[in-house]
Structure formats: C-alpha cells, structure tokens
Amino acid sequence: MLEGAKSIGAGAATIAWPGAAIGIGNVFSSLIHSVARNPSLAKQLFGYAILGFALTEAIALFALMMAFLILSVFQI
C-alpha cells in the first residue's frame, strides 16, 4: 500500500515537467520574435532569455527533487 502511495506521490510531483517545457518554449519563442523585431538588442535579449530559461528550468529540477525525495524518504 505504501509503495503505491509513493508512486502516486512521485507521479504527482512530476506534473511540473510539461509546464516547464512549455515555459522554456515560450521563453525562446519570445526571444526569436523579439530579435526579429529589433536585431540591435539581440545581446541584451539573449541575456534575459537565458535568465528566463534558468528560472523555468529550476521549477523542473525542484519537481524532480521532490519526486526523488518522496520515493526515498518514505520507507518502512
């Protein structure tokens, strides 16, 4: 019973992964559109895009950490 609950909890913790993937896609899609509109700001916009990527990727890493934490801590 506990093993099933751990699996469900770890699965629920990974719900953030598709959202993070969509968020990363949005960040770089916005970068491409912004550079197409104003190429002279490409360097500055790229810095902002990398910051947005890092913050969005952190959400996926936190979800991964929570999934592993749920699977490893609750043992009998």
Secondary structure, DSSP 4 states (H G I P E B T S, - for coil): -HHHHHHHHHHHHTTHHHHHHHHHHHHHHHHHHHHHH-GGGHHHHHHHHHHHHHHHHHHHHHHHHHHHHHHHH---
